[in-house]
Amino acid sequence: MVNTIWSKAKIAFVISDCLMEKPLDMAKSARSNDQRLLGVLTSRHDPDNAIHIYLVNSIENLSAGGGSYPNSEPEPASFVQWYGNDHANGRAWAHELGHLMSLDHLEIDYSNEKQAAQRVKNLMTIGLSAGSDLTGQQIDAAKGSNLVKRFGG
């Protein structure tokens, strides 16, 4: 799903490793902070010049369905909450990878029906949309991002 979406930009991702980790070693009450959660996840491994994307079970108090930190240490990282199906998870991963490639959320002015109809289909729309479209400007920004340049783009 991720590569289907990003193929529009001629960008592809390769999974080099996938592993199941132990449960989070943090109190459930502390899991409502996206950056703290990602900090705990990334502290579990040494720097390895890779992007780490964590698929986590649904977390009740977490404010977002995912989070990305392009400048996090030791390397760029994202997490996505499990939505229960491959399509939704793939779209969420593609969205978070967009953030790692310097793309911001796309705001929608629902009082402007024409704009809203176009933007609701965009990958970078805020929330649980099913959109996967990318604008030319978004494609150019992603291709010119530090992340793409770092990995040979």
C-alpha positions in Angstrom: 0.0 0.0 0.0 2.8 2.4 0.9 4.7 1.9 -2.3 1.5 2.1 -4.4 0.8 5.5 -2.9 4.4 6.8 -3.2 4.9 5.3 -6.7 3.3 8.6 -8.0 6.5 10.3 -6.8 8.8 7.4 -8.0 9.7 6.8 -4.4 9.8 3.2 -3.0 10.4 1.8 0.4 12.1 -1.5 1.3 11.5 -3.3 4.6 14.8 -4.7 5.7 13.7 -6.2 8.9 10.5 -6.7 10.9 10.3 -7.9 14.4 7.9 -8.2 17.3 9.0 -6.4 20.4 8.1 -6.8 24.0 5.3 -4.7 25.5 6.0 -1.1 26.2 7.9 -0.6 29.5 6.0 2.5 30.4 2.8 3.2 32.5 -0.4 3.3 30.5 -1.1 6.8 32.0 2.2 8.0 30.4 1.3 6.8 26.9 -0.8 9.9 26.0 2.3 11.8 24.8 3.2 11.0 21.3 6.8 12.1 21.5 7.4 10.3 24.8 6.0 7.1 23.3 8.3 7.3 20.3 11.2 8.1 22.6 10.6 4.9 24.5 10.3 2.9 21.3 13.5 4.3 19.7 15.5 3.8 22.9 15.2 0.1 22.4 17.9 -0.1 19.7 21.2 1.3 18.7 21.5 3.8 15.8 21.7 1.9 12.6 21.2 4.4 9.7 17.6 3.2 9.0 14.1 4.6 9.4 12.1 2.9 12.1 8.4 2.7 11.8 6.6 1.2 14.8 3.1 -0.4 14.5 1.6 -0.3 17.9 -1.6 -1.7 19.3 -4.3 0.9 19.8 -3.5 3.2 22.7 -6.6 4.6 24.4 -5.3 8.0 25.5 -3.0 8.8 22.6 -4.1 11.9 20.8 -3.0 10.8 17.3 -3.2 7.8 15.1 0.4 8.1 14.4 3.4 10.4 14.8 6.6 11.2 13.0 9.8 12.9 14.1 12.1 13.6 11.1 14.8 15.0 13.4 14.5 12.5 16.2 17.6 10.7 17.6 19.1 8.3 16.9 17.3 8.5 13.4 14.0 9.5 11.9 11.2 7.5 13.3 7.4 7.1 13.2 4.7 5.1 14.8 1.3 4.1 13.6 -1.5 2.8 15.7 -3.1 -0.5 14.5 -6.4 0.3 12.7 -7.4 -3.3 12.1 -6.9 -3.6 8.4 -4.0 -3.5 5.9 -5.4 -0.7 3.8 -5.9 1.8 6.7 -2.5 0.9 8.2 -0.7 1.2 4.8 -2.3 4.6 4.2 -1.3 5.7 7.7 2.3 4.6 7.2 2.4 6.4 3.9 1.1 9.5 5.6 3.7 9.3 8.4 6.4 8.7 5.8 5.2 11.9 4.1 6.0 13.8 7.4 9.4 12.2 7.5 9.9 13.6 4.0 9.0 17.1 5.3 5.4 17.3 4.2 2.9 19.0 6.5 -0.7 18.4 7.1 -3.1 19.7 4.5 -5.8 21.9 6.1 -9.3 21.8 4.7 -11.7 24.7 4.7 -15.0 22.9 4.6 -16.9 26.1 3.9 -15.2 26.1 0.5 -16.9 23.0 -1.0 -14.7 22.8 -4.2 -11.4 23.0 -2.2 -12.7 20.5 0.4 -13.7 18.0 -2.3 -10.2 18.1 -3.7 -8.2 18.1 -0.5 -10.2 15.4 1.3 -8.6 12.9 -1.1 -5.0 14.0 -0.3 -2.7 11.8 1.6 -1.6 14.5 4.0 -5.1 15.4 5.1 -5.5 15.5 8.9 -7.4 12.6 10.5 -8.6 9.2 9.4 -9.3 9.9 5.8 -8.8 7.4 3.0 -7.1 9.8 0.7 -3.9 8.9 -1.1 -3.5 11.7 -3.7 -0.4 13.8 -3.8 0.0 17.3 -5.4 2.9 18.1 -7.7 4.2 20.4 -5.0 4.1 17.6 -2.4 5.9 15.2 -4.7 8.7 17.8 -5.4 9.0 18.5 -1.7 9.3 14.8 -0.8 11.9 14.2 -3.6 13.9 17.1 -2.4 13.7 16.1 1.3 16.8 15.3 3.4 15.4 11.8 4.0 15.1 11.0 0.3 18.5 12.5 -0.4 20.0 10.5 2.5 18.9 7.2 1.0 20.0 7.9 -2.6 17.0 9.8 -4.0 
